[in-house]
Amino acid sequence: MGLAEALVMVFVELHGPTGQVLEINPAEISSLREPIDLNTRHWAKGTRCIVVMSNGGFIAVSEDCPAVVQKIGK
């Protein structure tokens, strides 16, 4: 693999619960989980999947977890 190929990063487009476009590097995704109880106000209305990043951060997205899995190609 050459240097040019090594520098190419692939991002997937997901959407935040309020419609914002999110470009996420699939290589940095640690796990996915469905929000347990949206009534606790931990997650914005419209959150259908929580993307857990390898740096420990969480990203709420409007896509459901099976759709996220399909987009990241796993």
Gaussian input, Z-matrix of N, CA and C with variables (Angstrom, degrees):
# hf/3-21g

backbone

0 1
 N
 C     1     B1
 C     2     B2     1     A1
 N     3     B3     2     A2     1     D1
 C     4     B4     3     A3     2     D2
 C     5     B5     4     A4     3     D3
 N     6     B6     5     A5     4     D4
 C     7     B7     6     A6     5     D5
 C     8     B8     7     A7     6     D6
 N     9     B9     8     A8     7     D7
 C    10    B10     9     A9     8     D8
 C    11    B11    10    A10     9     D9
 N    12    B12    11    A11    10    D10
 C    13    B13    12    A12    11    D11
 C    14    B14    13    A13    12    D12
 N    15    B15    14    A14    13    D13
 C    16    B16    15    A15    14    D14
 C    17    B17    16    A16    15    D15
 N    18    B18    17    A17    16    D16
 C    19    B19    18    A18    17    D17
 C    20    B20    19    A19    18    D18
 N    21    B21    20    A20    19    D19
 C    22    B22    21    A21    20    D20
 C    23    B23    22    A22    21    D21
 N    24    B24    23    A23    22    D22
 C    25    B25    24    A24    23    D23
 C    26    B26    25    A25    24    D24
 N    27    B27    26    A26    25    D25
 C    28    B28    27    A27    26    D26
 C    29    B29    28    A28    27    D27
 N    30    B30    29    A29    28    D28
 C    31    B31    30    A30    29    D29
 C    32    B32    31    A31    30    D30
 N    33    B33    32    A32    31    D31
 C    34    B34    33    A33    32    D32
 C    35    B35    34    A34    33    D33
 N    36    B36    35    A35    34    D34
 C    37    B37    36    A36    35    D35
 C    38    B38    37    A37    36    D36
 N    39    B39    38    A38    37    D37
 C    40    B40    39    A39    38    D38
 C    41    B41    40    A40    39    D39
 N    42    B42    41    A41    40    D40
 C    43    B43    42    A42    41    D41
 C    44    B44    43    A43    42    D42
 N    45    B45    44    A44    43    D43
 C    46    B46    45    A45    44    D44
 C    47    B47    46    A46    45    D45
 N    48    B48    47    A47    46    D46
 C    49    B49    48    A48    47    D47
 C    50    B50    49    A49    48    D48
 N    51    B51    50    A50    49    D49
 C    52    B52    51    A51    50    D50
 C    53    B53    52    A52    51    D51
 N    54    B54    53    A53    52    D52
 C    55    B55    54    A54    53    D53
 C    56    B56    55    A55    54    D54
 N    57    B57    56    A56    55    D55
 C    58    B58    57    A57    56    D56
 C    59    B59    58    A58    57    D57
 N    60    B60    59    A59    58    D58
 C    61    B61    60    A60    59    D59
 C    62    B62    61    A61    60    D60
 N    63    B63    62    A62    61    D61
 C    64    B64    63    A63    62    D62
 C    65    B65    64    A64    63    D63
 N    66    B66    65    A65    64    D64
 C    67    B67    66    A66    65    D65
 C    68    B68    67    A67    66    D66
 N    69    B69    68    A68    67    D67
 C    70    B70    69    A69    68    D68
 C    71    B71    70    A70    69    D69
 N    72    B72    71    A71    70    D70
 C    73    B73    72    A72    71    D71
 C    74    B74    73    A73    72    D72
 N    75    B75    74    A74    73    D73
 C    76    B76    75    A75    74    D74
 C    77    B77    76    A76    75    D75
 N    78    B78    77    A77    76    D76
 C    79    B79    78    A78    77    D77
 C    80    B80    79    A79    78    D78
 N    81    B81    80    A80    79    D79
 C    82    B82    81    A81    80    D80
 C    83    B83    82    A82    81    D81
 N    84    B84    83    A83    82    D82
 C    85    B85    84    A84    83    D83
 C    86    B86    85    A85    84    D84
 N    87    B87    86    A86    85    D85
 C    88    B88    87    A87    86    D86
 C    89    B89    88    A88    87    D87
 N    90    B90    89    A89    88    D88
 C    91    B91    90    A90    89    D89
 C    92    B92    91    A91    90    D90
 N    93    B93    92    A92    91    D91
 C    94    B94    93    A93    92    D92
 C    95    B95    94    A94    93    D93
 N    96    B96    95    A95    94    D94
 C    97    B97    96    A96    95    D95
 C    98    B98    97    A97    96    D96
 N    99    B99    98    A98    97    D97
 C   100   B100    99    A99    98    D98
 C   101   B101   100   A100    99    D99
 N   102   B102   101   A101   100   D100
 C   103   B103   102   A102   101   D101
 C   104   B104   103   A103   102   D102
 N   105   B105   104   A104   103   D103
 C   106   B106   105   A105   104   D104
 C   107   B107   106   A106   105   D105
 N   108   B108   107   A107   106   D106
 C   109   B109   108   A108   107   D107
 C   110   B110   109   A109   108   D108
 N   111   B111   110   A110   109   D109
 C   112   B112   111   A111   110   D110
 C   113   B113   112   A112   111   D111
 N   114   B114   113   A113   112   D112
 C   115   B115   114   A114   113   D113
 C   116   B116   115   A115   114   D114
 N   117   B117   116   A116   115   D115
 C   118   B118   117   A117   116   D116
 C   119   B119   118   A118   117   D117
 N   120   B120   119   A119   118   D118
 C   121   B121   120   A120   119   D119
 C   122   B122   121   A121   120   D120
 N   123   B123   122   A122   121   D121
 C   124   B124   123   A123   122   D122
 C   125   B125   124   A124   123   D123
 N   126   B126   125   A125   124   D124
 C   127   B127   126   A126   125   D125
 C   128   B128   127   A127   126   D126
 N   129   B129   128   A128   127   D127
 C   130   B130   129   A129   128   D128
 C   131   B131   130   A130   129   D129
 N   132   B132   131   A131   130   D130
 C   133   B133   132   A132   131   D131
 C   134   B134   133   A133   132   D132
 N   135   B135   134   A134   133   D133
 C   136   B136   135   A135   134   D134
 C   137   B137   136   A136   135   D135
 N   138   B138   137   A137   136   D136
 C   139   B139   138   A138   137   D137
 C   140   B140   139   A139   138   D138
 N   141   B141   140   A140   139   D139
 C   142   B142   141   A141   140   D140
 C   143   B143   142   A142   141   D141
 N   144   B144   143   A143   142   D142
 C   145   B145   144   A144   143   D143
 C   146   B146   145   A145   144   D144
 N   147   B147   146   A146   145   D145
 C   148   B148   147   A147   146   D146
 C   149   B149   148   A148   147   D147
 N   150   B150   149   A149   148   D148
 C   151   B151   150   A150   149   D149
 C   152   B152   151   A151   150   D150
 N   153   B153   152   A152   151   D151
 C   154   B154   153   A153   152   D152
 C   155   B155   154   A154   153   D153
 N   156   B156   155   A155   154   D154
 C   157   B157   156   A156   155   D155
 C   158   B158   157   A157   156   D156
 N   159   B159   158   A158   157   D157
 C   160   B160   159   A159   158   D158
 C   161   B161   160   A160   159   D159
 N   162   B162   161   A161   160   D160
 C   163   B163   162   A162   161   D161
 C   164   B164   163   A163   162   D162
 N   165   B165   164   A164   163   D163
 C   166   B166   165   A165   164   D164
 C   167   B167   166   A166   165   D165
 N   168   B168   167   A167   166   D166
 C   169   B169   168   A168   167   D167
 C   170   B170   169   A169   168   D168
 N   171   B171   170   A170   169   D169
 C   172   B172   171   A171   170   D170
 C   173   B173   172   A172   171   D171
 N   174   B174   173   A173   172   D172
 C   175   B175   174   A174   173   D173
 C   176   B176   175   A175   174   D174
 N   177   B177   176   A176   175   D175
 C   178   B178   177   A177   176   D176
 C   179   B179   178   A178   177   D177
 N   180   B180   179   A179   178   D178
 C   181   B181   180   A180   179   D179
 C   182   B182   181   A181   180   D180
 N   183   B183   182   A182   181   D181
 C   184   B184   183   A183   182   D182
 C   185   B185   184   A184   183   D183
 N   186   B186   185   A185   184   D184
 C   187   B187   186   A186   185   D185
 C   188   B188   187   A187   186   D186
 N   189   B189   188   A188   187   D187
 C   190   B190   189   A189   188   D188
 C   191   B191   190   A190   189   D189
 N   192   B192   191   A191   190   D190
 C   193   B193   192   A192   191   D191
 C   194   B194   193   A193   192   D192
 N   195   B195   194   A194   193   D193
 C   196   B196   195   A195   194   D194
 C   197   B197   196   A196   195   D195
 N   198   B198   197   A197   196   D196
 C   199   B199   198   A198   197   D197
 C   200   B200   199   A199   198   D198
 N   201   B201   200   A200   199   D199
 C   202   B202   201   A201   200   D200
 C   203   B203   202   A202   201   D201
 N   204   B204   203   A203   202   D202
 C   205   B205   204   A204   203   D203
 C   206   B206   205   A205   204   D204
 N   207   B207   206   A206   205   D205
 C   208   B208   207   A207   206   D206
 C   209   B209   208   A208   207   D207
 N   210   B210   209   A209   208   D208
 C   211   B211   210   A210   209   D209
 C   212   B212   211   A211   210   D210
 N   213   B213   212   A212   211   D211
 C   214   B214   213   A213   212   D212
 C   215   B215   214   A214   213   D213
 N   216   B216   215   A215   214   D214
 C   217   B217   216   A216   215   D215
 C   218   B218   217   A217   216   D216
 N   219   B219   218   A218   217   D217
 C   220   B220   219   A219   218   D218
 C   221   B221   220   A220   219   D219

   B1=1.4450
   B2=1.5266
   B3=1.3148
   B4=1.4513
   B5=1.5195
   B6=1.3190
   B7=1.4602
   B8=1.5223
   B9=1.3165
   B10=1.4660
   B11=1.5246
   B12=1.3264
   B13=1.4610
   B14=1.5274
   B15=1.3042
   B16=1.4630
   B17=1.5235
   B18=1.3294
   B19=1.4571
   B20=1.5275
   B21=1.3055
   B22=1.4546
   B23=1.5218
   B24=1.3240
   B25=1.4630
   B26=1.5217
   B27=1.2982
   B28=1.4596
   B29=1.5215
   B30=1.3106
   B31=1.4576
   B32=1.5224
   B33=1.3193
   B34=1.4566
   B35=1.5218
   B36=1.3237
   B37=1.4558
   B38=1.5190
   B39=1.3136
   B40=1.4566
   B41=1.5228
   B42=1.3146
   B43=1.4587
   B44=1.5172
   B45=1.3159
   B46=1.4545
   B47=1.5161
   B48=1.3214
   B49=1.4644
   B50=1.5294
   B51=1.3239
   B52=1.4701
   B53=1.5186
   B54=1.3530
   B55=1.4477
   B56=1.5132
   B57=1.3220
   B58=1.4640
   B59=1.5268
   B60=1.3378
   B61=1.4596
   B62=1.5234
   B63=1.3289
   B64=1.4578
   B65=1.5228
   B66=1.2983
   B67=1.4643
   B68=1.5255
   B69=1.3209
   B70=1.4694
   B71=1.5243
   B72=1.3316
   B73=1.4592
   B74=1.5315
   B75=1.3277
   B76=1.4675
   B77=1.5232
   B78=1.3318
   B79=1.4653
   B80=1.5271
   B81=1.3258
   B82=1.4676
   B83=1.5307
   B84=1.3441
   B85=1.4608
   B86=1.5245
   B87=1.3230
   B88=1.4565
   B89=1.5281
   B90=1.3374
   B91=1.4615
   B92=1.5225
   B93=1.3179
   B94=1.4561
   B95=1.5143
   B96=1.3235
   B97=1.4588
   B98=1.5149
   B99=1.2957
   B100=1.4509
   B101=1.5197
   B102=1.3395
   B103=1.4682
   B104=1.5223
   B105=1.3165
   B106=1.4637
   B107=1.5252
   B108=1.3232
   B109=1.4641
   B110=1.5199
   B111=1.3068
   B112=1.4612
   B113=1.5199
   B114=1.3281
   B115=1.4643
   B116=1.5200
   B117=1.3296
   B118=1.4663
   B119=1.5237
   B120=1.3401
   B121=1.4666
   B122=1.5270
   B123=1.3243
   B124=1.4585
   B125=1.5217
   B126=1.3338
   B127=1.4569
   B128=1.5112
   B129=1.3215
   B130=1.4573
   B131=1.5173
   B132=1.3271
   B133=1.4584
   B134=1.5252
   B135=1.3039
   B136=1.4613
   B137=1.5183
   B138=1.3351
   B139=1.4640
   B140=1.5246
   B141=1.3354
   B142=1.4572
   B143=1.5205
   B144=1.3269
   B145=1.4584
   B146=1.5235
   B147=1.3133
   B148=1.4675
   B149=1.5212
   B150=1.3361
   B151=1.4586
   B152=1.5264
   B153=1.3234
   B154=1.4689
   B155=1.5230
   B156=1.3348
   B157=1.4524
   B158=1.5278
   B159=1.3182
   B160=1.4623
   B161=1.5327
   B162=1.3331
   B163=1.4666
   B164=1.5212
   B165=1.3446
   B166=1.4582
   B167=1.5108
   B168=1.3227
   B169=1.4537
   B170=1.5242
   B171=1.3298
   B172=1.4559
   B173=1.5236
   B174=1.3350
   B175=1.4533
   B176=1.5208
   B177=1.3315
   B178=1.4539
   B179=1.5226
   B180=1.3415
   B181=1.4579
   B182=1.5278
   B183=1.3358
   B184=1.4655
   B185=1.5187
   B186=1.3310
   B187=1.4636
   B188=1.5277
   B189=1.3413
   B190=1.4612
   B191=1.5329
   B192=1.3156
   B193=1.4676
   B194=1.5309
   B195=1.3536
   B196=1.4684
   B197=1.5385
   B198=1.3287
   B199=1.4698
   B200=1.5213
   B201=1.3386
   B202=1.4642
   B203=1.5210
   B204=1.3325
   B205=1.4736
   B206=1.5191
   B207=1.3108
   B208=1.4686
   B209=1.5285
   B210=1.3261
   B211=1.4619
   B212=1.5175
   B213=1.3229
   B214=1.4740
   B215=1.5229
   B216=1.3292
   B217=1.4580
   B218=1.4979
   B219=1.3022
   B220=1.4641
   B221=1.4886
   A1=108.20
   A2=115.86
   A3=120.92
   A4=112.15
   A5=115.82
   A6=121.44
   A7=111.46
   A8=117.59
   A9=120.39
   A10=111.12
   A11=117.68
   A12=120.55
   A13=111.18
   A14=117.26
   A15=121.28
   A16=111.55
   A17=117.78
   A18=121.22
   A19=113.36
   A20=117.42
   A21=120.80
   A22=109.27
   A23=115.32
   A24=120.60
   A25=107.77
   A26=115.82
   A27=120.97
   A28=108.15
   A29=115.76
   A30=121.35
   A31=109.00
   A32=116.52
   A33=121.15
   A34=108.06
   A35=114.79
   A36=119.65
   A37=109.32
   A38=114.95
   A39=122.36
   A40=107.02
   A41=116.74
   A42=120.30
   A43=109.96
   A44=115.03
   A45=120.43
   A46=110.10
   A47=117.39
   A48=120.90
   A49=113.76
   A50=117.98
   A51=120.28
   A52=111.62
   A53=116.86
   A54=121.31
   A55=116.60
   A56=118.24
   A57=119.63
   A58=110.63
   A59=115.69
   A60=121.54
   A61=108.83
   A62=116.64
   A63=122.89
   A64=108.27
   A65=117.10
   A66=122.50
   A67=106.55
   A68=116.93
   A69=121.76
   A70=109.69
   A71=115.69
   A72=121.96
   A73=107.98
   A74=118.38
   A75=120.55
   A76=113.71
   A77=117.39
   A78=120.64
   A79=111.64
   A80=117.51
   A81=121.78
   A82=113.03
   A83=116.77
   A84=120.17
   A85=109.18
   A86=115.70
   A87=121.67
   A88=110.99
   A89=116.76
   A90=120.75
   A91=109.60
   A92=114.76
   A93=122.63
   A94=107.86
   A95=115.66
   A96=118.28
   A97=109.35
   A98=115.67
   A99=121.06
   A100=108.36
   A101=117.43
   A102=118.35
   A103=109.77
   A104=116.32
   A105=120.52
   A106=111.58
   A107=116.62
   A108=120.11
   A109=108.76
   A110=116.42
   A111=119.67
   A112=112.51
   A113=117.88
   A114=120.33
   A115=112.67
   A116=118.34
   A117=120.70
   A118=111.73
   A119=116.96
   A120=123.09
   A121=113.46
   A122=117.15
   A123=119.18
   A124=110.94
   A125=116.42
   A126=121.45
   A127=109.87
   A128=116.36
   A129=121.39
   A130=110.74
   A131=115.77
   A132=120.70
   A133=108.43
   A134=116.56
   A135=121.24
   A136=113.38
   A137=117.59
   A138=121.53
   A139=109.27
   A140=115.87
   A141=120.36
   A142=112.35
   A143=117.43
   A144=121.09
   A145=108.56
   A146=116.13
   A147=122.40
   A148=106.81
   A149=115.44
   A150=121.76
   A151=106.66
   A152=116.52
   A153=121.72
   A154=107.01
   A155=115.60
   A156=121.33
   A157=110.50
   A158=116.44
   A159=121.15
   A160=112.31
   A161=118.00
   A162=120.60
   A163=112.12
   A164=116.97
   A165=121.35
   A166=113.82
   A167=118.23
   A168=121.74
   A169=111.63
   A170=114.93
   A171=122.27
   A172=108.37
   A173=116.21
   A174=121.33
   A175=107.61
   A176=116.30
   A177=121.73
   A178=108.17
   A179=116.45
   A180=120.10
   A181=110.39
   A182=115.15
   A183=120.30
   A184=112.62
   A185=118.17
   A186=120.88
   A187=109.02
   A188=116.71
   A189=117.98
   A190=108.68
   A191=116.82
   A192=120.91
   A193=113.56
   A194=120.20
   A195=117.95
   A196=112.82
   A197=117.76
   A198=120.70
   A199=110.76
   A200=117.25
   A201=120.46
   A202=109.85
   A203=116.94
   A204=121.05
   A205=109.67
   A206=117.51
   A207=120.95
   A208=110.70
   A209=117.75
   A210=120.63
   A211=112.68
   A212=117.54
   A213=119.05
   A214=112.00
   A215=116.16
   A216=120.30
   A217=114.97
   A218=119.65
   A219=122.16
   A220=110.72
   D1=131.04
   D2=179.42
   D3=-82.59
   D4=172.42
   D5=-178.63
   D6=-61.93
   D7=-40.61
   D8=-179.21
   D9=-61.12
   D10=-43.00
   D11=179.32
   D12=-68.21
   D13=-34.01
   D14=-179.36
   D15=-69.04
   D16=-26.51
   D17=-177.55
   D18=-87.72
   D19=-8.38
   D20=-179.35
   D21=-77.64
   D22=124.47
   D23=176.42
   D24=-112.55
   D25=138.53
   D26=179.95
   D27=-105.03
   D28=130.56
   D29=178.09
   D30=-117.53
   D31=149.93
   D32=173.22
   D33=-109.25
   D34=146.92
   D35=179.45
   D36=-94.73
   D37=120.97
   D38=173.59
   D39=-122.32
   D40=176.82
   D41=-177.45
   D42=-130.96
   D43=136.68
   D44=175.56
   D45=-72.07
   D46=166.47
   D47=-175.90
   D48=-63.26
   D49=-19.21
   D50=177.64
   D51=-103.27
   D52=13.27
   D53=173.43
   D54=97.68
   D55=-6.07
   D56=-179.03
   D57=-66.42
   D58=145.95
   D59=179.01
   D60=-82.55
   D61=132.57
   D62=179.18
   D63=-121.60
   D64=127.87
   D65=174.92
   D66=-103.49
   D67=115.63
   D68=-173.51
   D69=-121.94
   D70=135.74
   D71=176.07
   D72=-80.18
   D73=113.12
   D74=-178.36
   D75=-59.03
   D76=-27.95
   D77=179.57
   D78=-66.29
   D79=-18.13
   D80=-179.05
   D81=-96.88
   D82=1.39
   D83=179.12
   D84=-83.71
   D85=124.74
   D86=-179.91
   D87=-89.50
   D88=-45.01
   D89=179.81
   D90=-163.75
   D91=171.67
   D92=176.96
   D93=-127.04
   D94=150.06
   D95=172.95
   D96=-153.44
   D97=151.94
   D98=176.36
   D99=-83.17
   D100=141.82
   D101=176.85
   D102=-64.96
   D103=136.50
   D104=-174.77
   D105=-76.36
   D106=-52.09
   D107=-175.52
   D108=-141.24
   D109=106.94
   D110=-179.54
   D111=-73.38
   D112=-12.84
   D113=-179.83
   D114=-74.86
   D115=-10.74
   D116=-179.62
   D117=-81.54
   D118=-7.49
   D119=178.57
   D120=69.19
   D121=16.22
   D122=174.57
   D123=-70.85
   D124=-30.40
   D125=-176.18
   D126=-123.50
   D127=147.77
   D128=179.54
   D129=-65.36
   D130=150.62
   D131=175.98
   D132=-58.85
   D133=135.59
   D134=-177.71
   D135=99.72
   D136=-5.12
   D137=178.04
   D138=-73.37
   D139=124.15
   D140=-179.92
   D141=-117.09
   D142=-15.71
   D143=178.55
   D144=-151.78
   D145=144.41
   D146=175.58
   D147=-108.55
   D148=123.09
   D149=177.50
   D150=-97.25
   D151=118.70
   D152=178.99
   D153=-96.34
   D154=122.44
   D155=-176.89
   D156=-91.32
   D157=158.13
   D158=-177.75
   D159=-65.39
   D160=-19.36
   D161=177.56
   D162=-86.36
   D163=3.48
   D164=178.44
   D165=94.85
   D166=-4.76
   D167=-179.85
   D168=-79.64
   D169=160.43
   D170=178.88
   D171=-120.70
   D172=140.68
   D173=175.97
   D174=-127.96
   D175=122.79
   D176=177.39
   D177=-87.19
   D178=130.84
   D179=179.80
   D180=-128.78
   D181=156.54
   D182=-178.49
   D183=-84.14
   D184=-17.51
   D185=175.81
   D186=-72.52
   D187=148.42
   D188=174.67
   D189=-77.63
   D190=162.85
   D191=-174.40
   D192=-60.23
   D193=-39.88
   D194=176.36
   D195=-61.35
   D196=-34.55
   D197=177.38
   D198=-68.24
   D199=-37.00
   D200=177.39
   D201=-65.24
   D202=-43.87
   D203=178.26
   D204=-58.56
   D205=-42.75
   D206=179.54
   D207=-63.99
   D208=-41.96
   D209=-179.23
   D210=-67.06
   D211=-35.65
   D212=-178.70
   D213=-85.52
   D214=-6.10
   D215=173.55
   D216=76.24
   D217=31.90
   D218=178.65
   D219=-103.23

